[in-house]
Amino acid sequence: MIEMIKKLFGKKKEQPDVPNPPGRTFNRVLTGRYFGLEDENADRDAIAKAKQEKIDQIKELKLVPMFKRYTYASKKKKDFNAEKNHPTSVHVAFQKEVFAENWNMVHVTEISFTVLYADFEEFEKMAGVSLHNDFRDLSSTTFNGKERRKEKREV
């Protein structure tokens, strides 16, 4: 009984007003792994159609270039020299963020795929982007923090 009276008439602790940080929803648009087709035996018309479909999706969804990560022929740290080794491919990601005030949410839409070295110029012309200027390069980013995974990461 005394506890109930204390709850009713006791001083209440003031809760600090903490604004809700926006949540995130993530929508990855599936397009295939490569700019073109994975099938090596596909004819030129099918490859050109697959490339154009990816570019059309990027333009239709109004996505902007965000990240790129180059893959080089030699992955050993001793042999790695970006000036001598040209990239064999680049993984690109296009994103768009839309803030919805009603729900305090950020909606992220992404398309990502790999562009082979032979298709770099064609990709830049079709997408209207520059691989060197428009994307944020994550190629040299490595993880040096404390590992929380059970299995070791492949280097």
DSSP file (Angstrom, degrees, kcal/mol; ACC not computed):
  #  RESIDUE AA STRUCTURE BP1 BP2  ACC     N-H-->O    O-->H-N    N-H-->O    O-->H-N    TCO  KAPPA ALPHA  PHI   PSI    X-CA   Y-CA   Z-CA
    1    1 A M     >        0   0    0      0, 0.0     4,-1.9     0, 0.0     5,-0.2   0.000 360.0 360.0 360.0 -42.9    0.0    0.0    0.0
    2    2 A I  H  >  +     0   0    0      1,-0.2     4,-2.4     2,-0.2     5,-0.2   0.892 360.0  54.8 -64.6 -38.2    2.8    2.4    0.9
    3    3 A E  H  > S+     0   0    0      1,-0.2     4,-2.0     2,-0.2    -1,-0.2   0.886 106.7  50.9 -61.6 -39.3    4.5    1.6   -2.4
    4    4 A M  H  > S+     0   0    0      2,-0.2     4,-1.9     1,-0.2    -1,-0.2   0.882 110.1  49.0 -67.6 -38.3    1.4    2.5   -4.3
    5    5 A I  H  X S+     0   0    0     -4,-1.9     4,-2.7     2,-0.2     5,-0.3   0.898 109.8  52.2 -67.4 -40.3    1.1    5.9   -2.5
    6    6 A K  H  X S+     0   0    0     -4,-2.4     4,-1.9     1,-0.2    -2,-0.2   0.895 109.7  49.8 -61.7 -39.8    4.8    6.6   -3.2
    7    7 A K  H  < S+     0   0    0     -4,-2.0    -1,-0.2     2,-0.2    -2,-0.2   0.892 114.7  43.7 -66.6 -39.0    4.2    5.9   -6.9
    8    8 A L  H  < S+     0   0    0     -4,-1.9    -2,-0.2     1,-0.2    -1,-0.2   0.909 129.7  22.0 -73.3 -42.4    1.2    8.2   -7.1
    9    9 A F  H  < S+     0   0    0     -4,-2.7    -2,-0.2    -5,-0.1    -3,-0.2   0.450  97.9 105.6-110.1  -1.6    2.5   11.1   -5.1
   10   10 A G  S  < S-     0   0    0     -4,-1.9     2,-0.2    -5,-0.3    -4,-0.0  -0.279  81.8 -86.3 -75.9 165.4    6.3   10.7   -5.4
   11   11 A K        -     0   0    0      1,-0.1     2,-0.4    -2,-0.0    -1,-0.1  -0.507  41.8-136.6 -72.0 136.2    8.5   12.9   -7.5
   12   12 A K        -     0   0    0     -2,-0.2     2,-0.3    -3,-0.1    -1,-0.1  -0.771  17.8-117.0 -95.1 139.0    8.8   11.6  -11.1
   13   13 A K        -     0   0    0     -2,-0.4     2,-0.5     1,-0.1    -1,-0.0  -0.553  29.9-121.4 -72.9 134.4   12.2   11.6  -12.7
   14   14 A E        -     0   0    0     -2,-0.3    -1,-0.1     1,-0.0     0, 0.0  -0.646  21.1-141.8 -79.8 128.4   12.3   13.9  -15.7
   15   15 A Q        -     0   0    0     -2,-0.5     2,-0.1     1,-0.0    -1,-0.0  -0.765  21.3-117.4 -88.5 129.9   13.2   12.0  -18.9
   16   16 A P        -     0   0    0      0, 0.0     2,-0.9     0, 0.0    -1,-0.0  -0.407  28.4-113.7 -66.2 143.3   15.5   13.9  -21.3
   17   17 A D        -     0   0    0     -2,-0.1     0, 0.0     2,-0.0     0, 0.0  -0.692  39.6-178.8 -82.1 106.3   13.9   14.7  -24.6
   18   18 A V        -     0   0    0     -2,-0.9     2,-0.1     3,-0.0    -3,-0.0  -0.932  23.4-131.2-108.7 118.4   16.0   12.7  -27.1
   19   19 A P        -     0   0    0      0, 0.0    -2,-0.0     0, 0.0     0, 0.0  -0.379  28.0-106.9 -68.0 147.1   14.9   13.1  -30.7
   20   20 A N        -     0   0    0     -2,-0.1     3,-0.1     1,-0.0     0, 0.0  -0.591  30.8-132.0 -72.9 124.3   14.4    9.9  -32.7
   21   21 A P        -     0   0    0      0, 0.0     2,-0.0     0, 0.0    -1,-0.0  -0.489  37.0 -93.5 -71.0 150.1   17.2    9.4  -35.2
   22   22 A P        -     0   0    0      0, 0.0    83,-0.3     0, 0.0     2,-0.1  -0.361  37.1-135.4 -67.0 142.1   15.9    8.5  -38.6
   23   23 A G  E     -a  105   0A   0     81,-2.0    83,-2.7    80,-0.2     2,-0.4  -0.392  17.8-129.8 -84.0 171.9   15.6    4.8  -39.4
   24   24 A R  E     -a  106   0A   0     81,-0.2     2,-0.4    -2,-0.1    83,-0.2  -0.984  14.7-166.2-129.1 136.1   16.8    3.4  -42.7
   25   25 A T  E     -a  107   0A   0     81,-2.4    83,-3.1    -2,-0.4     2,-0.5  -0.951  15.3-154.6-112.7 143.5   15.1    1.1  -45.2
   26   26 A F  E     -a  108   0A   0     -2,-0.4     2,-0.5    81,-0.2    83,-0.2  -0.972  11.8-176.0-125.7 123.5   17.3   -0.4  -47.9
   27   27 A N  E     -a  109   0A   0     81,-3.1    83,-2.5    -2,-0.5     2,-0.6  -0.946   7.0-164.8-121.6 109.4   16.1   -1.5  -51.3
   28   28 A R  E     -a  110   0A   0     -2,-0.5     2,-0.6    81,-0.2    83,-0.2  -0.843  13.8-143.7 -95.5 122.6   18.6   -3.2  -53.5
   29   29 A V        -     0   0    0     81,-3.1    83,-0.4    -2,-0.6     2,-0.4  -0.760  18.6-132.6 -86.2 118.9   17.5   -3.4  -57.1
   30   30 A L        +     0   0    0     -2,-0.6     3,-0.1     1,-0.2    81,-0.0  -0.580  42.9 151.6 -77.7 126.3   18.6   -6.8  -58.6
   31   31 A T        -     0   0    0     -2,-0.4    -1,-0.2     1,-0.3     2,-0.1   0.480  58.6 -89.2-129.0  -9.7   20.3   -6.3  -62.0
   32   32 A G        -     0   0    0     80,-0.1    -1,-0.3     1,-0.1    80,-0.1  -0.344  42.2 -85.8 107.5 162.2   22.8   -9.2  -62.3
   33   33 A R  S    S+     0   0    0     -2,-0.1    81,-2.9    80,-0.1     2,-0.3   0.798 102.2  45.9 -78.2 -28.8   26.4   -9.3  -61.3
   34   34 A Y  B    S-b  114   0A   0     79,-0.2     2,-1.2     2,-0.2    81,-0.2  -0.781  84.8-108.0-120.4 157.7   28.0   -7.8  -64.4
   35   35 A F  S    S+     0   0    0     79,-2.4     2,-0.4    -2,-0.3    81,-0.3  -0.734 107.9   5.8 -77.0  98.6   27.5   -4.8  -66.7
   36   36 A G  S    S-     0   0    0     -2,-1.2     2,-0.3    14,-0.2    -2,-0.2  -0.977 119.7 -36.2 121.5-142.1   26.3   -7.0  -69.6
   37   37 A L        -     0   0    0     -2,-0.4    -2,-0.1     2,-0.2     5,-0.1  -0.913  33.1-141.2-122.6 149.7   25.6  -10.7  -69.2
   38   38 A E  S    S+     0   0    0     -2,-0.3     2,-0.6    -4,-0.1    -1,-0.1   0.729  80.3  96.3 -76.7 -22.5   27.4  -13.4  -67.2
   39   39 A D    >   -     0   0    0      1,-0.2     3,-1.2     2,-0.1    -2,-0.2  -0.578  60.8-161.9 -73.3 116.2   27.0  -15.9  -70.1
   40   40 A E  T 3  S+     0   0    0     -2,-0.6    -1,-0.2     1,-0.2    -2,-0.0   0.731  88.3  57.1 -70.8 -21.5   30.1  -15.9  -72.2
   41   41 A N  T 3  S+     0   0    0      2,-0.0    -1,-0.2    -3,-0.0    -2,-0.1   0.342  79.5 121.2 -91.9   6.2   28.3  -17.5  -75.1
   42   42 A A    <   -     0   0    0     -3,-1.2     2,-0.1     1,-0.1    -5,-0.1  -0.371  65.3-114.6 -71.1 149.0   25.7  -14.7  -75.4
   43   43 A D     >  -     0   0    0      1,-0.1     4,-1.9    -2,-0.1     3,-0.2  -0.331  27.4-104.8 -79.9 167.4   25.4  -12.8  -78.7
   44   44 A R  H  > S+     0   0    0      1,-0.2     4,-2.7     2,-0.2     5,-0.2   0.845 117.7  55.9 -62.9 -36.1   26.2   -9.1  -79.0
   45   45 A D  H  > S+     0   0    0      1,-0.2     4,-2.2     2,-0.2    -1,-0.2   0.906 108.5  47.3 -64.9 -41.1   22.5   -8.1  -79.2
   46   46 A A  H  > S+     0   0    0     -3,-0.2     4,-2.2     2,-0.2    -1,-0.2   0.891 113.4  48.6 -67.1 -39.2   21.7   -9.8  -75.9
   47   47 A I  H  X S+     0   0    0     -4,-1.9     4,-2.3     2,-0.2    -2,-0.2   0.929 112.1  48.3 -66.0 -44.6   24.7   -8.2  -74.2
   48   48 A A  H  X S+     0   0    0     -4,-2.7     4,-2.3     1,-0.2    -2,-0.2   0.882 111.5  50.8 -62.9 -38.6   23.9   -4.8  -75.5
   49   49 A K  H  X S+     0   0    0     -4,-2.2     4,-2.1     2,-0.2    -1,-0.2   0.908 110.0  49.3 -65.7 -42.1   20.2   -5.2  -74.4
   50   50 A A  H  X S+     0   0    0     -4,-2.2     4,-1.6     2,-0.2    -2,-0.2   0.895 111.7  49.1 -64.5 -40.2   21.3   -6.2  -70.8
   51   51 A K  H  X S+     0   0    0     -4,-2.3     4,-2.0     1,-0.2    -2,-0.2   0.930 111.3  49.0 -63.7 -45.5   23.7   -3.2  -70.6
   52   52 A Q  H  X S+     0   0    0     -4,-2.3     4,-2.7     1,-0.2    -2,-0.2   0.860 106.4  56.8 -64.8 -35.6   21.0   -0.8  -71.8
   53   53 A E  H  X S+     0   0    0     -4,-2.1     4,-2.1     2,-0.2    -1,-0.2   0.895 107.1  49.1 -62.9 -39.6   18.5   -2.2  -69.2
   54   54 A K  H  X S+     0   0    0     -4,-1.6     4,-2.1     2,-0.2    -2,-0.2   0.931 112.7  46.8 -63.9 -45.7   20.9   -1.4  -66.4
   55   55 A I  H  X S+     0   0    0     -4,-2.0     4,-2.3     1,-0.2    -2,-0.2   0.899 111.2  52.4 -63.8 -40.6   21.4    2.1  -67.6
   56   56 A D  H  X S+     0   0    0     -4,-2.7     4,-2.9     1,-0.2    -1,-0.2   0.894 108.5  50.5 -63.1 -40.1   17.7    2.6  -68.0
   57   57 A Q  H  X S+     0   0    0     -4,-2.1     4,-2.4     2,-0.2    -1,-0.2   0.915 109.8  50.5 -63.6 -42.4   17.0    1.5  -64.5
   58   58 A I  H  <>S+     0   0    0     -4,-2.1     5,-2.3     1,-0.2     4,-0.5   0.924 116.1  41.5 -61.1 -44.5   19.6    3.9  -63.1
   59   59 A K  H  <5S+     0   0    0     -4,-2.3     3,-0.5     3,-0.2    -2,-0.2   0.884 113.8  51.8 -72.2 -38.7   18.1    6.8  -65.0
   60   60 A E  H  <5S+     0   0    0     -4,-2.9    -2,-0.2     1,-0.2    -1,-0.2   0.901 115.0  41.6 -64.7 -41.4   14.5    5.8  -64.3
   61   61 A L  T  <5S-     0   0    0     -4,-2.4    -1,-0.2    -5,-0.2    -2,-0.2   0.514 107.7-128.4 -84.2  -4.6   15.1    5.6  -60.5
   62   62 A K  T   5 +     0   0    0     -4,-0.5     2,-0.2    -3,-0.5    -3,-0.2   0.918  44.0 173.7  57.6  48.7   17.3    8.8  -60.7
   63   63 A L      < -     0   0    0     -5,-2.3    33,-0.2    -6,-0.2    -1,-0.2  -0.579  20.3-145.3 -86.0 149.7   20.2    7.1  -58.9
   64   64 A V  E     -C   95   0A   0     31,-2.6    31,-2.5    -2,-0.2     2,-0.1  -0.857  27.8 -95.7-114.2 150.3   23.5    8.9  -58.4
   65   65 A P  E     +C   94   0A   0      0, 0.0    29,-0.2     0, 0.0     3,-0.1  -0.421  50.9 158.9 -65.6 134.7   27.0    7.4  -58.5
   66   66 A M  E     +     0   0A   0     27,-2.6    70,-2.6     1,-0.4     2,-0.3   0.729  48.9  11.1-120.7 -62.7   28.2    6.7  -54.9
   67   67 A F  E     -Cd  93 136A   0     26,-1.2    26,-2.3    68,-0.2    -1,-0.4  -0.885  47.1-175.8-130.3 152.8   31.0    4.1  -54.5
   68   68 A K  E     -Cd  92 137A   0     68,-2.0    70,-3.1    -2,-0.3     2,-0.4  -0.986   4.8-168.0-141.9 152.0   33.5    2.1  -56.6
   69   69 A R  E     -C   91   0A   0     22,-1.6    22,-2.5    -2,-0.3     2,-0.2  -0.933  16.2-145.0-142.7 116.8   36.1   -0.5  -55.7
   70   70 A Y  E     -C   90   0A   0     -2,-0.4     2,-0.4    20,-0.2    20,-0.2  -0.496   3.7-150.1 -80.4 148.9   38.7   -1.6  -58.2
   71   71 A T  E     -C   89   0A   0     18,-2.6    17,-2.9    -2,-0.2    18,-1.4  -0.985  15.0-158.6-116.2 129.8   40.0   -5.2  -58.5
   72   72 A Y  E     -C   87   0A   0     -2,-0.4    10,-0.0    15,-0.3     8,-0.0  -0.718  25.6-119.7-108.8 158.6   43.6   -5.6  -59.7
   73   73 A A  S    S+     0   0    0     13,-0.7     2,-0.6    -2,-0.3    -1,-0.1   0.901 103.2  51.3 -63.2 -43.1   45.3   -8.6  -61.3
   74   74 A S        +     0   0    0      1,-0.1    -1,-0.1     5,-0.1     7,-0.1  -0.869  59.3 176.4-101.7 120.6   47.8   -9.0  -58.5
   75   75 A K        +     0   0    0     -2,-0.6     2,-0.2     5,-0.1    -1,-0.1   0.490  45.4 109.9-101.0  -4.4   46.3   -9.1  -55.0
   76   76 A K     >  -     0   0    0      1,-0.1     4,-1.2     3,-0.0    -2,-0.1  -0.514  67.3-138.3 -73.1 138.3   49.6   -9.7  -53.0
   77   77 A K  T  4 S+     0   0    0      1,-0.2    -1,-0.1    -2,-0.2     3,-0.0   0.847 102.0  54.5 -65.9 -33.4   50.6   -6.7  -51.0
   78   78 A K  T  4 S+     0   0    0      1,-0.2    -1,-0.2     3,-0.0    -2,-0.0   0.897 116.5  36.4 -66.7 -39.6   54.3   -7.1  -52.0
   79   79 A D  T  4 S+     0   0    0     -3,-0.0     2,-0.4     2,-0.0    -1,-0.2   0.568  90.5 115.4 -88.9  -9.7   53.5   -7.1  -55.7
   80   80 A F     <  +     0   0    0     -4,-1.2     2,-0.3    -5,-0.1    -5,-0.1  -0.470  25.9 150.9 -73.8 121.0   50.8   -4.5  -55.5
   81   81 A N    >>  -     0   0    0     -2,-0.4     4,-2.7    -7,-0.1     3,-0.6  -0.849  31.7-157.2-146.9 108.4   51.6   -1.3  -57.4
   82   82 A A  T 34 S+     0   0    0     -2,-0.3    -1,-0.1     1,-0.3    -2,-0.0   0.763  92.5  57.0 -61.6 -26.5   48.6    0.5  -58.8
   83   83 A E  T 34 S+     0   0    0      1,-0.1    -1,-0.3     3,-0.1     3,-0.0   0.896 114.8  36.0 -72.6 -38.5   50.7    2.3  -61.4
   84   84 A K  T <4 S+     0   0    0     -3,-0.6     2,-0.5     1,-0.1    -2,-0.2   0.903 113.4  61.0 -80.4 -42.9   52.0   -0.9  -62.9
   85   85 A N  S  < S-     0   0    0     -4,-2.7    -1,-0.1   -11,-0.1     3,-0.0  -0.743  73.4-151.9 -89.4 123.4   48.9   -3.0  -62.5
   86   86 A H        -     0   0    0     -2,-0.5   -13,-0.7     1,-0.1    -3,-0.1  -0.667  34.0 -95.1 -87.1 152.7   45.8   -1.8  -64.4
   87   87 A P  E     -C   72   0A   0      0, 0.0   -15,-0.3     0, 0.0     3,-0.1  -0.366  22.6-155.4 -67.2 144.1   42.5   -2.8  -62.8
   88   88 A T  E    S-     0   0A   0    -17,-2.9    29,-2.3     1,-0.3     2,-0.3   0.747  75.1 -15.0 -86.8 -27.0   40.8   -5.9  -64.2
   89   89 A S  E     -CE  71 116A   0    -18,-1.4   -18,-2.6    27,-0.3     2,-0.4  -0.974  57.6-137.1-163.1 170.1   37.3   -4.7  -63.1
   90   90 A V  E     -CE  70 115A   0     25,-2.3    25,-3.3    -2,-0.3     2,-0.6  -0.997  11.5-142.9-139.5 136.3   35.5   -2.2  -61.0
   91   91 A H  E     -CE  69 114A   0    -22,-2.5   -22,-1.6    -2,-0.4     2,-0.3  -0.887  26.4-167.6 -97.6 121.2   32.5   -2.7  -58.8
   92   92 A V  E     -CE  68 113A   0     21,-2.6    21,-1.7    -2,-0.6     2,-0.4  -0.829   9.9-162.4-112.8 148.7   30.2    0.4  -58.9
   93   93 A A  E     -CE  67 112A   0    -26,-2.3   -27,-2.6    -2,-0.3   -26,-1.2  -0.997   0.8-165.9-132.0 129.6   27.2    1.3  -56.7
   94   94 A F  E     +CE  65 111A   0     17,-3.2    17,-2.3    -2,-0.4     2,-0.3  -0.927  18.6 176.4-109.6 137.0   24.5    3.9  -57.5
   95   95 A Q  E     -CE  64 110A   0    -31,-2.5   -31,-2.6    -2,-0.4     2,-0.3  -0.932  21.8-163.8-139.3 162.2   22.2    5.1  -54.7
   96   96 A K  E     - E   0 109A   0     13,-1.7    13,-2.4    -2,-0.3     2,-0.5  -0.974  10.1-158.0-143.5 133.4   19.4    7.5  -53.9
   97   97 A E  E     - E   0 108A   0     -2,-0.3     2,-0.5    11,-0.2    11,-0.2  -0.955   7.8-173.6-114.0 130.0   18.3    8.5  -50.5
   98   98 A V  E     - E   0 107A   0      9,-2.3     9,-3.1    -2,-0.5     2,-0.6  -0.988  15.4-144.4-123.5 125.1   14.8    9.9  -49.9
   99   99 A F  E     - E   0 106A   0     -2,-0.5     2,-0.7     7,-0.2     7,-0.2  -0.788   7.6-160.6 -92.1 123.3   13.9   11.3  -46.4
  100  100 A A  E  >> - E   0 105A   0      5,-3.0     5,-1.8    -2,-0.6     4,-1.0  -0.896   3.2-169.5-103.9 106.3   10.3   10.6  -45.4
  101  101 A E  T  45S+     0   0    0     -2,-0.7     3,-0.3     1,-0.2    -1,-0.2   0.844  80.9  63.4 -65.8 -34.7    9.4   13.2  -42.6
  102  102 A N  T  45S+     0   0    0      1,-0.2    -1,-0.2     2,-0.1    -2,-0.0   0.871 118.5  25.1 -59.0 -37.6    6.1   11.4  -41.7
  103  103 A W  T  45S-     0   0    0     -3,-0.5   -80,-0.2     2,-0.1    -1,-0.2   0.426 102.0-123.6-107.7  -0.6    7.9    8.3  -40.6
  104  104 A N  T  <5 +     0   0    0     -4,-1.0   -81,-2.0    -3,-0.3     2,-0.3   0.945  67.6 136.2  54.7  50.6   11.3    9.8  -39.7
  105  105 A M  E   < -aE  23 100A   0     -5,-1.8    -5,-3.0   -83,-0.3     2,-0.5  -0.918  53.2-143.8-129.4 151.1   12.9    7.4  -42.2
  106  106 A V  E     -aE  24  99A   0    -83,-2.7   -81,-2.4    -2,-0.3     2,-0.6  -0.982  18.0-153.6-112.8 121.6   15.5    7.5  -44.9
  107  107 A H  E     -aE  25  98A   0     -9,-3.1    -9,-2.3    -2,-0.5     2,-0.5  -0.862  10.5-164.8 -98.7 119.4   14.8    5.2  -47.8
  108  108 A V  E     -aE  26  97A   0    -83,-3.1   -81,-3.1    -2,-0.6     2,-0.4  -0.906   5.3-170.4-108.6 127.3   17.9    4.1  -49.7
  109  109 A T  E     -aE  27  96A   0    -13,-2.4   -13,-1.7    -2,-0.5     2,-0.4  -0.961  12.7-176.3-114.8 134.5   17.7    2.5  -53.2
  110  110 A E  E     -aE  28  95A   0    -83,-2.5   -81,-3.1    -2,-0.4     2,-0.4  -0.987  21.2-174.7-137.8 141.9   20.8    0.9  -54.7
  111  111 A I  E     + E   0  94A   0    -17,-2.3   -17,-3.2    -2,-0.4     2,-0.3  -0.999  19.9 170.7-125.3 131.5   22.0   -0.7  -57.9
  112  112 A S  E     + E   0  93A   0    -83,-0.4   -81,-0.3    -2,-0.4     2,-0.3  -0.998   5.3 147.5-142.4 147.5   25.4   -2.2  -58.0
  113  113 A F  E     - E   0  92A   0    -21,-1.7   -21,-2.6    -2,-0.3     2,-0.4  -0.960  43.1 -94.6-164.0 172.6   27.3   -4.4  -60.4
  114  114 A T  E     -bE  34  91A   0    -81,-2.9   -79,-2.4    -2,-0.3     2,-0.5  -0.842  25.8-157.4-104.5 135.0   30.8   -5.1  -61.7
  115  115 A V  E     - E   0  90A   0    -25,-3.3   -25,-2.3    -2,-0.4     2,-0.1  -0.954  17.9-133.7-110.8 124.1   32.2   -3.5  -64.9
  116  116 A L  E >   - E   0  89A   0     -2,-0.5     3,-1.6   -81,-0.3     4,-0.3  -0.376  24.8-109.5 -74.2 156.7   35.0   -5.3  -66.7
  117  117 A Y  G >  S+     0   0    0    -29,-2.3     3,-1.4     1,-0.3     4,-0.3   0.849 117.2  58.0 -55.8 -39.6   38.1   -3.4  -67.8
  118  118 A A  G 3  S+     0   0    0      1,-0.3     4,-0.3   -30,-0.3    -1,-0.3   0.738 107.9  48.4 -64.7 -22.0   37.2   -3.7  -71.5
  119  119 A D  G <> S+     0   0    0     -3,-1.6     4,-2.8     1,-0.1    -1,-0.3   0.343  78.6 103.2-100.9   5.8   33.8   -2.0  -70.8
  120  120 A F  H <> S+     0   0    0     -3,-1.4     4,-2.4    -4,-0.3     5,-0.2   0.941  85.9  41.0 -55.4 -53.1   35.1    1.0  -68.8
  121  121 A E  H  > S+     0   0    0     -4,-0.3     4,-2.3     1,-0.2    -1,-0.2   0.914 116.0  49.6 -64.7 -43.2   34.7    3.5  -71.7
  122  122 A E  H  > S+     0   0    0     -4,-0.3     4,-2.6     1,-0.2     5,-0.2   0.906 111.2  50.2 -62.2 -41.6   31.4    2.1  -72.9
  123  123 A F  H  X S+     0   0    0     -4,-2.8     4,-2.8     1,-0.2     5,-0.3   0.926 110.0  49.9 -62.1 -45.4   30.0    2.2  -69.4
  124  124 A E  H  X>S+     0   0    0     -4,-2.4     4,-1.4    -5,-0.2     5,-1.1   0.902 113.8  45.7 -61.7 -41.0   31.1    5.8  -68.9
  125  125 A K  H  <5S+     0   0    0     -4,-2.3    -2,-0.2     2,-0.2    -1,-0.2   0.927 116.4  44.3 -67.7 -44.8   29.5    6.9  -72.2
  126  126 A M  H  <5S+     0   0    0     -4,-2.6    -2,-0.2     1,-0.2    -1,-0.2   0.901 121.3  38.0 -69.0 -40.3   26.2    5.0  -71.6
  127  127 A A  H  <5S-     0   0    0     -4,-2.8    -1,-0.2    -5,-0.2    -2,-0.2   0.672 101.2-130.3 -85.6 -17.0   25.8    6.1  -67.9
  128  128 A G  T  <5 +     0   0    0     -4,-1.4     2,-0.3    -5,-0.3    -3,-0.2   0.852  67.5 116.7  70.1  34.3   27.1    9.6  -68.5
  129  129 A V      < -     0   0    0     -5,-1.1     2,-0.5    -6,-0.3    -1,-0.3  -0.846  62.0-128.9-128.6 164.9   29.5    9.3  -65.5
  130  130 A S     >> -     0   0    0     -2,-0.3     4,-2.2     1,-0.1     5,-0.5  -0.974   7.5-151.3-115.0 127.1   33.2    9.4  -65.0
  131  131 A L  T  45S+     0   0    0     -2,-0.5     4,-0.4     1,-0.2    -1,-0.1   0.840  98.1  46.4 -64.1 -31.7   34.8    6.6  -63.0
  132  132 A H  T  45S+     0   0    0      1,-0.1    -1,-0.2     2,-0.1     5,-0.1   0.839 125.0  25.3 -80.2 -33.2   37.6    8.9  -61.8
  133  133 A N  T  45S+     0   0    0      1,-0.1    -2,-0.2     3,-0.1    -1,-0.1   0.793 118.1  48.0-104.8 -32.0   35.5   11.9  -60.8
  134  134 A D  T  <5S+     0   0    0     -4,-2.2     2,-0.3     2,-0.0    -3,-0.2   0.701  99.3  64.5 -92.0 -20.3   31.9   10.9  -59.9
  135  135 A F  S   <S-     0   0    0     -5,-0.5     2,-0.6    -4,-0.4   -68,-0.2  -0.720  78.7-120.3-105.7 153.5   32.4    7.9  -57.5
  136  136 A R  E     -d   67   0A   0    -70,-2.6   -68,-2.0    -2,-0.3     2,-0.5  -0.837  34.8-129.6 -89.1 122.3   34.0    7.7  -54.1
  137  137 A D  E     +d   68   0A   0     -2,-0.6   -68,-0.2   -70,-0.2     3,-0.2  -0.621  34.1 169.9 -82.4 120.4   36.9    5.2  -54.3
  138  138 A L    >   +     0   0    0    -70,-3.1     3,-0.9    -2,-0.5   -69,-0.2   0.174  47.1 108.2-109.0  14.3   36.9    2.5  -51.7
  139  139 A S  T 3  S+     0   0    0    -71,-0.3    -1,-0.1     1,-0.2   -70,-0.1   0.870  82.6  41.3 -62.2 -39.2   39.7    0.4  -53.3
  140  140 A S  T 3  S+     0   0    0     -3,-0.2     2,-0.4     2,-0.0    -1,-0.2   0.458  86.7 115.2 -91.2   0.2   42.3    1.2  -50.7
  141  141 A T    <   +     0   0    0     -3,-0.9     2,-0.3     2,-0.0    -3,-0.1  -0.569  41.8 175.1 -74.6 124.0   40.0    1.0  -47.7
  142  142 A T        -     0   0    0     -2,-0.4     2,-0.6     0, 0.0    -2,-0.0  -0.904  33.7-111.3-127.3 158.2   41.0   -1.9  -45.4
  143  143 A F        +     0   0    0     -2,-0.3     4,-0.1     1,-0.1    -2,-0.0  -0.792  39.8 159.9 -92.3 121.0   39.7   -3.1  -42.1
  144  144 A N        +     0   0    0     -2,-0.6    -1,-0.1     2,-0.1     3,-0.1   0.282  43.3  98.5-121.2   8.0   42.2   -2.5  -39.2
  145  145 A G  S    S-     0   0    0      1,-0.2     2,-0.4     0, 0.0    -2,-0.0  -0.026  88.6 -58.7 -85.7-168.3   39.9   -2.7  -36.2
  146  146 A K        -     0   0    0      1,-0.1     2,-0.4     2,-0.0    -1,-0.2  -0.598  56.3-125.4 -76.1 128.3   39.1   -5.5  -33.8
  147  147 A E        +     0   0    0     -2,-0.4    -1,-0.1     1,-0.1     5,-0.0  -0.600  29.0 177.9 -79.3 128.4   37.7   -8.5  -35.6
  148  148 A R        +     0   0    0     -2,-0.4    -1,-0.1     3,-0.0     2,-0.1   0.394  47.4 105.9-108.6  -0.1   34.3   -9.7  -34.3
  149  149 A R        -     0   0    0      1,-0.1     4,-0.1     2,-0.1    -2,-0.0  -0.447  67.7-137.6 -80.5 154.3   33.8  -12.5  -36.7
  150  150 A K  S    S+     0   0    0     -2,-0.1     2,-0.3     2,-0.1    -1,-0.1   0.896  91.9  50.2 -74.6 -41.0   34.1  -16.1  -35.8
  151  151 A E  S    S-     0   0    0      1,-0.1     2,-0.1    -3,-0.0    -2,-0.1  -0.685  96.8-105.2 -95.9 152.7   36.0  -16.9  -39.1
  152  152 A K        -     0   0    0     -2,-0.3     2,-0.2     1,-0.1    -2,-0.1  -0.450  36.0-111.1 -73.3 147.9   38.9  -14.9  -40.3
  153  153 A R        -     0   0    0     -2,-0.1     2,-0.4    -4,-0.1    -1,-0.1  -0.533  28.8-116.4 -75.4 143.8   38.4  -12.6  -43.2
  154  154 A E              0   0    0     -2,-0.2    -1,-0.1     1,-0.1     0, 0.0  -0.686 360.0 360.0 -80.7 134.1   40.1  -13.4  -46.6
  155  155 A V              0   0    0     -2,-0.4    -1,-0.1     0, 0.0    -2,-0.0   0.417 360.0 360.0 -99.2 360.0   42.7  -10.9  -47.5
